[in-house]
Amino acid sequence: MTSERAGIDAVDRLSPRVRECAKHVGNGMCDKEIAGVMGVSPGVVILWNKQIYKATGLTRYRFIRDWNRKRGETVAPACAPKETA
């Protein structure tokens, strides 16, 4: 198991609401979209994102990539930033 894979599995140890936020992040939703769906302010989503990235040790792009790999998908969500060469 790679360290990145171990990182994505750290989501399971977060609170239910933060795990729900992680699911939306992994699906490529932007912070404002997540806030609307979850009924919280974008500021709360930003705080939850910090918890997610701290627990996993991943950046947003790598989190989305690894989340989709874990689910067996290879297509990057539209909201994911493009990697520069």
C-alpha positions as CSV (number, residue, x, y, z in Angstrom):
1,M,0.0,0.0,0.0
2,T,1.5,3.4,-1.0
3,S,1.5,6.3,1.3
4,E,-1.0,8.2,-0.9
5,R,-3.4,5.2,-0.8
6,A,-3.0,5.1,3.0
7,G,-3.7,8.9,2.9
8,I,-7.0,8.5,1.1
9,D,-8.1,5.8,3.5
10,A,-7.7,8.3,6.4
11,V,-11.0,9.8,5.3
12,D,-12.7,6.9,7.1
13,R,-11.5,8.2,10.4
14,L,-13.1,11.7,10.0
15,S,-16.5,12.8,11.3
16,P,-19.6,11.9,9.2
17,R,-20.0,15.5,7.9
18,V,-16.4,15.8,6.9
19,R,-16.6,12.5,5.2
20,E,-19.6,13.7,3.3
21,C,-17.7,16.8,2.3
22,A,-14.8,14.6,1.2
23,K,-17.1,12.6,-1.0
24,H,-18.2,15.8,-2.7
25,V,-14.6,17.0,-3.1
26,G,-13.7,13.7,-4.6
27,N,-16.5,14.0,-7.1
28,G,-15.1,17.2,-8.3
29,M,-17.5,19.7,-6.7
30,C,-16.3,23.2,-5.9
31,D,-16.6,24.6,-2.4
32,K,-19.6,26.8,-3.2
33,E,-21.4,23.8,-4.7
34,I,-20.6,21.7,-1.6
35,A,-21.8,24.4,0.7
36,G,-25.1,24.6,-1.1
37,V,-25.7,20.8,-1.1
38,M,-24.7,20.5,2.6
39,G,-26.5,23.6,3.8
40,V,-23.4,25.3,5.3
41,S,-21.4,28.3,4.4
42,P,-18.4,28.1,2.1
43,G,-16.2,29.0,5.0
44,V,-17.3,25.8,6.8
45,V,-16.4,23.8,3.7
46,I,-13.0,25.4,3.6
47,L,-12.4,24.4,7.2
48,W,-13.5,20.8,6.5
49,N,-11.3,20.7,3.4
50,K,-8.3,21.6,5.6
51,Q,-9.2,18.7,7.9
52,I,-9.4,16.4,4.9
53,Y,-6.1,17.5,3.4
54,K,-4.3,17.4,6.8
55,A,-5.6,13.9,7.6
56,T,-4.8,12.5,4.1
57,G,-1.6,14.5,3.5
58,L,-2.8,15.2,-0.1
59,T,-3.5,18.3,-2.1
60,R,-7.0,18.9,-3.6
61,Y,-5.9,17.6,-7.0
62,R,-4.2,14.5,-5.6
63,F,-7.2,13.9,-3.3
64,I,-9.6,14.0,-6.3
65,R,-7.3,11.7,-8.3
66,D,-6.8,9.2,-5.6
67,W,-10.5,9.3,-4.6
68,N,-11.4,8.3,-8.2
69,R,-8.7,5.7,-8.4
70,K,-10.1,4.1,-5.2
71,R,-13.5,4.0,-6.8
72,G,-12.0,2.5,-10.0
73,E,-12.5,5.6,-12.1
74,T,-9.8,7.2,-14.2
75,V,-11.6,10.3,-15.5
76,A,-10.6,13.5,-13.7
77,P,-13.6,15.7,-12.6
78,A,-14.2,18.9,-14.5
79,C,-13.5,21.0,-11.4
80,A,-10.0,19.5,-10.9
81,P,-7.2,21.9,-11.7
82,K,-5.0,20.9,-14.6
83,E,-1.5,19.8,-13.8
84,T,1.2,21.9,-15.5
85,A,4.2,20.3,-17.2
